[in-house]
Amino acid sequence: MHLTAQSPGWAAPALESFEAAWRGQQQARAEAVATARAAADRDAERAKAYVADVWERTGSGPTWTELGDALGWAPALRERINRTLAREGVLSYRPEPRSLAVAGGPGAVEG
């Protein structure tokens, strides 16, 4: 049976339940940001070393998945961590595959 606002016995969910869900989502987002920030701070030098090594060995950059696997980053946080490192001038990338590079190094996006 399908209940609608006109159905006898139907009651709208309490606003508090929606607010609680929204607060939970906001808290989860804030935790993801903090976790990614900590990983970017902790692993910046390791990320640079790994990316530089891949460029030296292969002539192209690693994928974000390869970098995340090598540094043990959670898959759900990899994009956020990579973008943080790029914003801070540690790494750079272009839309092309395997363009992840150490900022200022081989394959890096300039300016």
N, C-alpha and C positions, 0 to 999 in steps of 0.2 A: 504494500500500500504506500502511496506517496502522500506525504503531508505537506500542506501549504499554509500560508498565513491565514487562510480562511477556514482551515480544517479545525473542527472542534478539538480542543485539547492541545493545540499547537502553542508553543511559547518560544519566543526568540531567545537565542543563547544570551547569557549574561555578557555585558560589555567587558566585565572583568576577565572572562576567559580569553577574549580576543587580545586584551591588553597584556595578559600574562604570556600568551604565545608570542606577541610582538617583542616583549622584553627578553624572552628566551632567545629569539632570533638575534636581537641586538647584542646580547651577551656572547653568543656563539661567534658572531662576526668580530667582536672586539677581541675575543680570545684567539681567533685565527690571525688577526692583524698582529697581535703581540707575539704569537709563536713565530710567524714569518719574520718579523722584525728581529727577534732574538737569533733566528737561524742566519739571517743576512749578516748581522753583526759578528756572530761567532765564526761563520764560514767564508767570509769574503776572501781572505787570502788563500784558503784551500780551493775555492772556486776558481780564482785567477790561475792558480798553479795547474789545476786540472785542465781548464780550457786551453791554456798556453801549451800544455803537453800534447793535447789532442791535435791542435793546429800544427805543432812541430812534427808529429808522427804522420798525419794524414793530409795536411794541406787544406783542411776545412775544420769547422768547429763541431763540437758535439751537439746532440739534440738536447733539449731541456730535460727529457726523460733520462738520457745517459748521465747528465750532470747530477740530476736529482738522485738517481740510483747510486752513483759514486759517492755522494755526500750523505746519503741516508735520509733525504728529505721525504716527508709524507707526500704522496702524489697529489693530494688536494691542495697542498701549499706551494707547489713548484712554480706555478705561474706567478703567484704573488711574490715569492722570493726573487725570482729572476727579474721581475719588473722593478723591485726595490733596488736590487744591485745595479740595474741599468740607470735608474733615476739618480743613484748616488755616484755614477761615473766609474763603477768597478767593471761592469761588463757592458757590452753593446750588442745589438742584434738588428737584423732587417727581416722583412717578411719571408725571404728565401730560406729554404731548408739549410740547416747546418751553418747558419751565419753567426751563431753565438760566438763572441770574441771578447778578449780582454780589451777594455777601453784603451785606445792608443796603440794596440798591438796589431799583428797581422789579421786582416779581415775586419778590423773594427770600423764601425760607422763613425765618420768624422763630422763634427759640427752639427 
